[in-house]
Amino acid sequence: MKIRLGYVAISLDLHEGSPNKTMTYKRFLELPDDDTRLHKLQSLTKENLDITRRVLIYNKAHDIALYRFTSKLIPLVTHNDVFDWDYIQPFQDVYTTIGNYIKERGLLVSAHPDHFTILNTPKKDVFESSLRDLEYHVRIFEAMDLSPASAKLVLHVGGTYGSRKKAMERFIKQFKEIDPRYQSRIILENDDKSFTAKEVLEICQELSIPMVLDIHHHFCNHNGEEIGDMIEEIFDTWRDQDRPPKIHVSSPKSEKQVRAHADYVDINFLMAFINKAKSLNRDFDIMIEAKQKDKALHQLMKDFKAIEGVNILDAGSLEVL
């Protein structure tokens, strides 16, 4: 059983490794005119894209095959009061360079639109805003010429709005109505407050889309279901994909802050899941959501070396015997 590791957005071990350069809307308004504002947006975008390219090179050098793009790659792009501007064509050469690097080296990437992107909302304006955010993310991946198989968008189901059943039904209905360009990239994740892994699995099975199991969220939010009883069905939602199933991992920050993410991943917390998955003998990927980003990944690889039955393959992957 082979496992590959990845992390989210920012490399803390790389100098200037944050592609989240942005500015506040207040600062945007303080600039003297639209030409200056556009120049600032373009400058920040170019800087973020260049840093992203460097992060991917760093990842490859450290055998890290998985990476989640920041959703803040383009500053203020989905802000309702910022003028429309072309964030694709002026940077097409950079997008192409990044996309080619990802494809040539077999990397797998994703993005996680923020919590305001809600497909099961009963409010038309929120739904339309969510579609704008999805369009932004999809256009970035399309500019990089990355297929839906290699570049996914992770979403939560959304709110319960007083009825979990109706909220789930509304997600299914409204998902079926959105652009197929969005549908082909969306994968669903269980969350730590609203929808459990079992409920998200039901939706994914109904829509034939992959499910990402977040084991920390399951720890926080379940109705007594045993995670080991669901792993096979969750992994089976990936059967039609050209990549292995993926899970998310983080550890509770403390007993009082159970939902908050710790700086690093507790190896025992993760191994409890891996030992349950061993019986399936299926490869899968792990996206690390710890606060220390790539530092947490490197530490986890060190921790794995001390685990009996784990064979380290390279700096970012392992085999469980």
N, C-alpha and C positions, 0 to 999 in steps of 0.2 A: 504494500500500500504506500504509494508515493504522495507526499504532501509538499506543496510549495507555499511560501509565505510572501505577503506583500504588506504595504502600509499606505497611509493616507496623506497625500498632498505635499507635505513639507518634509524635506530632509534636514534634520538637525545636525547631522554630521558633515554636511556639505556647506562650505562658506556661501552665504547669500543663497540659501536653499529654499526660500519661501516664495512661491509664485502667486502670492496673495496681495501684491501691491495694489492699493486702492486709495480712494479719497472719500470723504464724507460728502453727502449732498450739499451740506452747508458750505463746505470748501468749494465745491463745484460752482455754486451760485456767487461766491465771492470773486471768482475770476472775471476779468473785465468784459469779455465778450464771447460770443459763440466760437469764434475762430480759436481763441486761446483755450476754451474749454475742450474743443475737439482735439487740439494738439496735445493737451494733457492726457485725455482718455487714450489717445493713440500711443503716447509715450509709455504709459503704464502697461497697456496691452502688450506692446513689443517687449518690454522688460519681463513681464510674466511669461510670455511664450519662450523667450530666450532662457529663462531660469528653468522652465519645464523641460526644455531640451537637455539642459545640463543635468537635471535630476535623473532623467531617463538614462543618460550615459553613465552616471554614477550607479544607478540601479543595476544596469547590465554588468558593470565591473564587479559588483558584489553579488551577482547571480540572483537578483531579485526580479522575478518574472511578472509579478502583479503590482499594479499601481493604480491608485484612485486619483484622478484629476481633481483639482480644486474647482468648486463651482464659482469661485471668484476670479476666474481667469481673465474675464473681461469686466472691468470696473463699471458699476452702476448700470449694467446693460439691461436689466429688467426693471429698473426704476421707472415708475409711471410718468414722472415729470421731467425725465431727461430726453432730449430730442433723439430721434432715430438717426443712427449713423451706421456706416458700413464697417463692421468689425471682421469681415471675412476677406474681401478682395485685396485690401492694402497689405494683408499679411499672408496671402496665399502661399508664397514661397516658404514661409516658416512653417505653416500648417503642413505643407507637403513634406518638408524635411522631417518634421516630427512623426508624421504618419508613416513615412518610408522606414524610419528607424525602428518604429514599433513592429511593423510587418516583417522587415528583414530579420529581426532578431527574435521573432516569435513571442513578443510580450503581450500580455493581456491587460487591458485598461478598463476603467469604469468611471462613473461620476455619480454623485449622490445629491440630486436637487434638494434644496433646503425644505424645511418643514412647512413652508407656505405653499408648496406644490402638492395640492390635495385633489385627487381625482374623484373622491366620493363626496365632495362637498355638495350640499343642496343649493348653494348660492351661485348664481350665474356669473357674477363678477369674479369670484374666487376661482371658479372653474376656468374661465377665460384667461385669468392671470396665470394659472397653472399651465395651461397650454402654451402660453408665451414662453414660460421658463423651459418647458420641454423642447420647444422649437429652438431656443438658444442652444441648449445642450446638444441636440441632434445636429444642428448646423455645424457646430464645432467638429464633431466626429466625422461628419460628411466632408468637411473641408480637409480633414486629414486622410480621407478615403479609407476610413476604418469601417469594416462591415459590422452589422449587428451582432455577429458571432464573436467578434473580438473586442467590442466596445459596448458595454451595457450601462443602463441607468437603473440605479437602485432606488426604489420608492417604498414608503410605508403605505398602508391602506388608507390611513387618515383618521378622522374623528368618528366617534360612535353616534353623536347627535341624538342621544336619547334612546336609540334602538340599534343594538349591534347587528341584529339580523337585517334590518332595513338598510343600514349603512354598508353592509357587505353586499347586499343585492344591488345597491346603487353603484358601488364600485364596479361590479361586474357589468352592469348596464352601460355605464358611462365609459368604461374602458373599451367596450365594443364599438363605441361611437367615435373614438379618436383616430387620428391619422395612423395608418399602418406603419409609417416610418417610426412612430413612437412605440407602438405596440411591440414591434420586433426587437426593441432594445430593453424594454422594461422587465426587471426582475423584482419580486416582492420580498420584503423583509418583515419578520415579526418585530413588534416594538415592546417597550418596557412598561407600558401603561394600558394601552387600548386593546390591540388585537394579538392574541396568543399565537404561538407557532401552529397549533392545530387549526385555528380559524384561518390563518394565512394559507396554510396548506390546502384547505378546502377551496379557497378562491383560486389558487394556482392550478389546482387540478381541473377546476371548472373551465378556466381560460387557457389551459395548456401552456403556461408560462413557468419559467424556473423560479424556485424559491431559494432565498438565502436564509439560512438558519443562523440567527444571532444567539449564541449560547448564553451570553450575559443577559440579554433581554428575556430569554426563557427563564433564567434563574429568578428574574424580578417579576415576571408576569406569566402565570400559568394557572390552570385549574386542576392541578394534581396530575397532569399528564406526564408520563415518563419520557424523557427525550429519546432514550434508547428504542422505544417502541415506534418512533416516528422517523428515524434516520433514513431507513430504506425508502419509504414513500417520498420523503423530501428529496433525496438524491435522485429518485426516479423522475422527478420533474425536469431533470437535466438530460434525459436520455436522448432527446432530439438535438442537443446542442453539440457544437464542435469543441467543447471544452469541459473539463471536469466540474462537478458541483463545487460551490463555494460557500464557506461559512464565515461569519464575523466573530471575532473574539476580542474581549476586553475583560478586565477584572473589576469587581466592585472596589471603589476607592477606600471605603471603610465600612464598619458595621452601621454607622449612622448615615452614611452616604452610599447606600447600596447601588443606586442607579448611576451615580457618577463614575466616570472611568478613571482607573488608577493610572499612574505613570507607566507602569510595566505590567506584563501579563504574568499572573501566577501560574507557573508551570503545572502545578498539581490540579488546578482548576481546568486547564486545557487538557491534560492527560486523562482526566476523568471522562471527557467526551471522546477522545481518541480511542481509549480502551473499549468504549461502547461501539465505536464505528469499526473496530478491527474485524469483527466477524463478517462484515460485508466485503472486506478486502477490495475496496474501490478507492482509486485515487481521488483526492479532493484538494482544493485550495483554501488557504486561510488569509483573510484580510484582517490585519491587526489594527484595532482602533484605540490603542493605548495612547496616552498623552505624549509619551516620548517618541512616538513615530518610529523612524528607522532605528533609533537607539534601542527601542523595545524589541524590535525584530532581531537585532544583533545579539541582545542579551538572551532572548529566547533560544536562539541557535546554540549559544553557550550552555544554556540549561539542558537542552536536549542531549548534549554530549554525555551527560551524567545519567541518562535514563537507559536502563537495560532494555534491549530489544529495539533500540533506535539506531539506525545507520545513517550517519550524516553523508549526504551526497555531494553537496557543495555549500557555499555560504548562505544560500537561501532556500534549500530544500532538503528533505530527509526521507527516509524509508522506514516504515514501521514493520518489523518482522513478526 
